[in-house]
Amino acid sequence: MIGPLSVAVVQGGPSSEAEVSRASAAGVAGALSVAGHRVERLELDASLAERLRAEGYDVAFPACHGHLGEDGALQGLLEVLDVPYVGSDVLASALAMNKRVARILFERAGLPLARGLVAARGDAFTVAERARRQLGGGLVVKPACQGSAIGVTRLDPDTPTADVARALEEAWAFDDFAIVEHLVRGHEVTCGVLDLDATVAFPPTEIFTPNDPFYTYEARYVAGRSVHACPAPLSVETTERVRAVAIEAHRALGCRDLSRVDFVVGDADAPDAIALLEVNSLPGMTPTSLYPECAAVGGWSMSRLCGALVAHAHRRGRSRRLQPRALPR
């Protein structure tokens, strides 16, 4: 049995999702305090390394979302400082954040994806015309490296090409690459994965947004703006397929500890009508977040969940260090 640990919950940073991160960090810190750990919230800024070195924390719990906190940069700093931490390592964090590369790995793993293309910054109208020809119907345009639905635009089949081009420009404001996908009509579903001594998928959650066109930034974080049904009202076969694909996607990127995997399940509610959207390597932990909610349905209170994650990271310990080799003479 591991006794109380000193835990640094890292929050914020220079990201469009910094405020969301601070809300997640407050939830994590509160849960860890209930579990009996000594907790301090630290900001992801230029003084972070100095504070981590000075205090000698047992474990770090990144609760950051977006740029520098979720893309492997913070994880690299923790590796250099030799601090055990919760969540995916540098490479898996970077892969999960980069939807352009993640799509390639998902395709190679044979996972179900919506038809799509990657568009480097360029002539938006030309790309919009190509997307219309290749993908047809409605479209979703999103930045390759962004979360919380920031910069995402959904476009109906009759949307003028000029509007598709504007959506591309908006996505390129966040990233040099945009992802354009065929708009799959159906249920917005997410599935949490917990990867401790064994890898399990929690019951999937269906997301309803009666006042928003989809699960927008506002729908995610304004209380009452979205309604969640967990377990999702899907057939047994589809539910098991979603859970299986969630674990496969988590593993395809090399994630560890936890992730949340997002899907659209076609209106037919058939196991072959599933489109994998993305993997979130550091899912939100705010009062309106999906991961703590589905974990609770799976029997994990917030304090038990966060306590198990820091205990697992502490047991895993610091990254393996290689001894320097002398130059040959």
C-alpha positions as CSV (number, residue, x, y, z in Angstrom):
1,M,0.0,0.0,0.0
2,I,1.5,3.3,-1.1
3,G,1.2,6.1,1.6
4,P,0.4,9.7,0.9
5,L,2.4,11.2,-2.0
6,S,3.4,14.7,-2.8
7,V,1.8,15.5,-6.2
8,A,2.4,18.4,-8.5
9,V,-0.7,19.0,-10.6
10,V,0.4,21.0,-13.6
11,Q,-2.1,23.4,-15.2
12,G,-2.5,26.2,-17.7
13,G,0.3,27.1,-20.1
14,P,0.3,29.2,-23.3
15,S,-2.6,27.4,-24.9
16,S,-6.1,28.3,-26.1
17,E,-7.3,25.6,-23.6
18,A,-5.5,27.1,-20.6
19,E,-8.7,28.0,-18.7
20,V,-10.1,24.5,-19.3
21,S,-6.9,23.1,-18.0
22,R,-7.1,25.1,-14.8
23,A,-10.6,23.8,-14.2
24,S,-9.4,20.2,-14.8
25,A,-6.5,20.8,-12.4
26,A,-8.9,22.0,-9.7
27,G,-10.9,18.8,-10.1
28,V,-7.8,16.6,-10.0
29,A,-6.3,18.4,-7.0
30,G,-9.5,18.2,-5.0
31,A,-9.8,14.4,-5.7
32,L,-6.2,13.8,-4.7
33,S,-6.7,15.7,-1.5
34,V,-9.7,13.6,-0.7
35,A,-7.6,10.5,-1.4
36,G,-5.1,11.7,1.2
37,H,-2.2,13.0,-1.0
38,R,-0.4,16.3,-0.6
39,V,-1.2,18.4,-3.6
40,E,0.0,21.6,-5.1
41,R,-1.1,23.2,-8.4
42,L,1.7,24.5,-10.5
43,E,1.4,26.7,-13.6
44,L,3.0,25.6,-16.9
45,D,5.4,28.6,-17.3
46,A,9.1,29.4,-17.3
47,S,9.5,28.8,-13.5
48,L,8.0,25.3,-13.6
49,A,11.3,23.4,-13.8
50,E,12.7,25.4,-10.9
51,R,9.7,24.7,-8.7
52,L,9.7,21.0,-9.6
53,R,13.4,20.7,-8.7
54,A,13.1,22.6,-5.5
55,E,10.2,20.7,-4.0
56,G,11.1,17.2,-5.1
57,Y,7.6,16.0,-5.8
58,D,6.9,12.2,-5.9
59,V,4.7,12.4,-8.9
60,A,3.5,15.0,-11.4
61,F,-0.1,14.9,-12.8
62,P,-0.3,16.9,-16.0
63,A,-3.8,18.4,-16.3
64,C,-2.9,20.5,-19.3
65,H,-4.8,20.6,-22.6
66,G,-3.4,21.7,-25.9
67,H,-0.1,23.4,-26.9
68,L,3.0,22.5,-24.8
69,G,1.0,20.6,-22.1
70,E,-0.6,17.8,-24.1
71,D,1.6,17.5,-27.1
72,G,4.7,16.0,-25.5
73,A,6.5,19.2,-24.5
74,L,5.6,19.1,-20.8
75,Q,6.2,15.3,-20.8
76,G,9.7,15.9,-22.2
77,L,10.5,18.4,-19.4
78,L,9.4,15.9,-16.8
79,E,11.6,13.3,-18.4
80,V,14.6,15.6,-18.3
81,L,13.8,16.5,-14.6
82,D,13.4,12.7,-13.8
83,V,10.0,13.2,-12.3
84,P,7.5,10.3,-12.6
85,Y,4.2,11.5,-14.2
86,V,0.7,10.4,-15.0
87,G,-0.3,9.8,-18.6
88,S,1.3,9.1,-21.9
89,D,4.9,9.5,-22.7
90,V,6.5,12.1,-25.0
91,L,5.9,10.3,-28.3
92,A,2.3,9.0,-27.6
93,S,1.3,12.5,-26.4
94,A,2.7,14.1,-29.6
95,L,1.0,11.5,-31.8
96,A,-2.4,11.9,-30.1
97,M,-2.3,15.6,-30.4
98,N,-1.3,15.5,-34.1
99,K,-4.5,14.3,-35.9
100,R,-2.6,14.3,-39.2
101,V,-0.2,11.6,-38.0
102,A,-2.7,9.8,-35.9
103,R,-4.9,9.3,-38.9
104,I,-2.0,7.5,-40.6
105,L,-1.5,5.2,-37.7
106,F,-5.2,4.5,-37.3
107,E,-5.4,3.6,-41.0
108,R,-2.4,1.2,-40.7
109,A,-4.1,-0.4,-37.7
110,G,-7.2,-1.0,-39.8
111,L,-9.4,1.2,-37.6
112,P,-12.6,2.7,-39.0
113,L,-12.3,6.3,-40.1
114,A,-14.4,8.8,-41.9
115,R,-13.1,9.6,-45.4
116,G,-10.8,12.5,-45.2
117,L,-7.8,14.4,-46.4
118,V,-4.9,16.5,-44.9
119,A,-4.5,20.0,-46.3
120,A,-1.3,22.0,-45.8
121,R,-1.7,25.8,-45.6
122,G,-2.1,27.1,-49.1
123,D,-4.8,28.3,-51.5
124,A,-8.0,27.7,-49.5
125,F,-10.4,27.8,-52.5
126,T,-8.4,25.2,-54.4
127,V,-8.3,22.9,-51.4
128,A,-12.0,23.4,-50.8
129,E,-12.8,22.4,-54.4
130,R,-10.6,19.2,-54.0
131,A,-12.4,18.3,-50.7
132,R,-15.8,18.7,-52.4
133,R,-14.7,16.4,-55.3
134,Q,-13.0,13.7,-53.2
135,L,-15.3,13.6,-50.1
136,G,-18.7,14.8,-51.2
137,G,-21.6,15.7,-49.0
138,G,-21.2,17.5,-45.8
139,L,-17.7,18.2,-44.4
140,V,-15.9,18.8,-41.1
141,V,-12.9,21.0,-41.1
142,K,-10.6,21.1,-38.1
143,P,-7.0,22.1,-37.2
144,A,-4.6,19.1,-37.1
145,C,-3.3,20.0,-33.6
146,Q,-6.0,21.5,-31.4
147,G,-8.6,20.2,-28.9
148,S,-11.9,21.1,-27.3
149,A,-13.5,21.6,-30.7
150,I,-11.6,24.9,-31.1
151,G,-11.3,25.8,-34.8
152,V,-13.8,23.1,-35.9
153,T,-16.4,23.9,-38.5
154,R,-19.2,21.6,-39.7
155,L,-20.5,22.3,-43.2
156,D,-23.7,21.0,-44.8
157,P,-23.7,19.5,-48.3
158,D,-25.1,22.7,-49.9
159,T,-22.6,25.0,-48.2
160,P,-20.9,27.2,-50.9
161,T,-17.3,26.3,-51.7
162,A,-16.3,29.8,-50.6
163,D,-17.5,29.0,-47.1
164,V,-15.5,25.8,-47.1
165,A,-12.5,27.9,-48.0
166,R,-13.2,30.2,-45.0
167,A,-13.4,27.2,-42.7
168,L,-10.0,26.1,-43.9
169,E,-8.6,29.6,-43.2
170,E,-10.0,29.5,-39.7
171,A,-8.4,26.1,-39.1
172,W,-5.0,27.3,-40.5
173,A,-5.1,30.1,-38.0
174,F,-4.4,27.5,-35.4
175,D,-2.1,25.1,-37.3
176,D,-0.3,24.8,-40.6
177,F,-2.3,21.7,-41.4
178,A,-6.1,21.2,-41.5
179,I,-8.0,17.9,-41.5
180,V,-11.1,17.8,-43.8
181,E,-13.4,14.8,-43.3
182,H,-16.7,13.6,-44.7
183,L,-19.4,14.5,-42.3
184,V,-20.7,11.3,-40.9
185,R,-24.3,11.7,-39.7
186,G,-25.1,9.9,-36.4
187,H,-24.6,9.8,-32.7
188,E,-21.6,11.6,-31.0
189,V,-20.1,9.0,-28.7
190,T,-17.0,8.9,-26.6
191,C,-15.3,6.1,-24.7
192,G,-12.9,6.4,-21.8
193,V,-9.9,4.0,-21.5
194,L,-8.1,3.2,-18.3
195,D,-4.8,1.5,-18.7
196,L,-3.3,0.5,-15.3
197,D,-2.6,-3.2,-14.6
198,A,-4.9,-4.1,-17.4
199,T,-6.5,-2.0,-20.2
200,V,-10.2,-1.5,-19.9
201,A,-12.8,0.6,-21.7
202,F,-15.5,2.2,-19.7
203,P,-19.1,2.2,-20.9
204,P,-19.5,4.6,-23.9
205,T,-21.2,7.9,-23.5
206,E,-23.6,9.5,-26.0
207,I,-23.5,13.3,-26.2
208,F,-26.6,15.3,-26.9
209,T,-26.4,19.0,-27.8
210,P,-29.9,20.2,-28.2
211,N,-28.9,23.9,-28.5
212,D,-25.7,23.5,-30.5
213,P,-25.0,22.0,-33.9
214,F,-22.4,19.6,-32.4
215,Y,-20.3,19.2,-29.3
216,T,-18.8,22.7,-29.5
217,Y,-16.4,24.4,-27.1
218,E,-19.3,26.1,-25.3
219,A,-21.3,22.8,-25.2
220,R,-18.4,21.1,-23.5
221,Y,-17.8,23.5,-20.7
222,V,-21.0,25.4,-19.9
223,A,-23.0,23.5,-17.4
224,G,-26.3,22.3,-18.8
225,R,-25.3,23.0,-22.4
226,S,-25.0,19.3,-23.2
227,V,-26.6,16.2,-22.0
228,H,-24.7,12.9,-21.5
229,A,-26.1,9.4,-21.5
230,C,-23.8,6.8,-20.0
231,P,-24.1,4.0,-20.9
232,A,-24.9,5.2,-24.4
233,P,-28.3,3.8,-25.7
234,L,-26.6,1.6,-28.4
235,S,-27.0,-2.0,-29.2
236,V,-24.9,-4.5,-27.4
237,E,-22.9,-5.3,-30.5
238,T,-22.2,-1.6,-31.3
239,T,-21.3,-0.9,-27.7
240,E,-18.7,-3.7,-27.6
241,R,-17.3,-2.6,-31.0
242,V,-16.9,1.0,-29.7
243,R,-15.1,-0.3,-26.6
244,A,-12.8,-2.6,-28.6
245,V,-11.9,0.2,-31.1
246,A,-11.2,2.6,-28.3
247,I,-8.7,0.2,-26.8
248,E,-7.1,-0.5,-30.2
249,A,-6.8,3.3,-30.9
250,H,-5.2,3.9,-27.5
251,R,-2.7,1.1,-28.2
252,A,-2.1,2.2,-31.8
253,L,-0.7,5.5,-30.5
254,G,1.2,3.9,-27.6
255,C,-0.8,5.7,-25.0
256,R,-0.7,4.7,-21.3
257,D,-2.7,5.3,-18.1
258,L,-5.7,7.0,-19.6
259,S,-7.3,8.4,-22.7
260,R,-10.7,9.3,-24.1
261,V,-11.6,8.2,-27.6
262,D,-14.2,10.0,-29.7
263,F,-16.5,8.6,-32.4
264,V,-19.5,9.2,-34.6
265,V,-21.8,6.1,-34.7
266,G,-24.0,6.1,-37.8
267,D,-27.7,6.4,-37.5
268,A,-28.1,2.7,-38.4
269,D,-26.5,1.8,-35.0
270,A,-24.6,-1.1,-36.6
271,P,-21.1,-2.3,-35.6
272,D,-19.8,-1.4,-39.1
273,A,-21.2,2.2,-39.0
274,I,-18.5,3.6,-36.6
275,A,-16.1,6.4,-37.4
276,L,-13.1,7.0,-35.1
277,L,-12.4,10.7,-34.7
278,E,-9.5,11.1,-32.3
279,V,-7.8,10.1,-29.1
280,N,-7.4,12.5,-26.2
281,S,-4.4,11.5,-24.2
282,L,-5.2,13.9,-21.3
283,P,-9.0,14.0,-21.2
284,G,-10.7,16.8,-19.3
285,M,-11.4,16.5,-15.6
286,T,-13.8,19.5,-15.2
287,P,-17.2,19.2,-13.5
288,T,-18.8,18.8,-17.0
289,S,-16.1,16.5,-18.4
290,L,-16.9,13.1,-19.9
291,Y,-14.1,11.0,-18.6
292,P,-14.8,11.3,-14.9
293,E,-18.5,10.8,-15.6
294,C,-18.0,7.5,-17.5
295,A,-15.4,6.4,-15.0
296,A,-18.0,6.9,-12.2
297,V,-20.4,4.7,-14.2
298,G,-17.6,2.1,-14.4
299,G,-17.3,2.1,-10.6
300,W,-14.4,4.7,-10.2
301,S,-15.1,7.7,-8.1
302,M,-12.9,10.8,-8.9
303,S,-10.8,10.3,-5.8
304,R,-10.3,6.6,-6.5
305,L,-9.5,7.3,-10.1
306,C,-6.9,10.0,-9.6
307,G,-5.4,8.2,-6.6
308,A,-4.9,5.0,-8.7
309,L,-3.3,7.1,-11.5
310,V,-0.7,8.7,-9.3
311,A,0.0,5.4,-7.5
312,H,0.5,3.7,-10.8
313,A,2.9,6.4,-12.0
314,H,4.8,6.3,-8.8
315,R,5.2,2.5,-9.1
316,R,6.3,2.9,-12.7
317,G,9.0,5.3,-11.4
318,R,11.4,7.4,-13.3
319,S,12.4,6.8,-16.8
320,R,15.2,4.4,-17.4
321,R,18.5,6.1,-17.6
322,L,21.4,4.8,-19.7
323,Q,25.0,5.0,-18.5
324,P,27.3,7.1,-20.6
325,R,29.8,5.1,-22.6
326,A,33.4,6.1,-22.9
327,L,34.7,7.1,-26.3
328,P,36.7,4.3,-27.8
329,R,40.5,4.9,-28.0
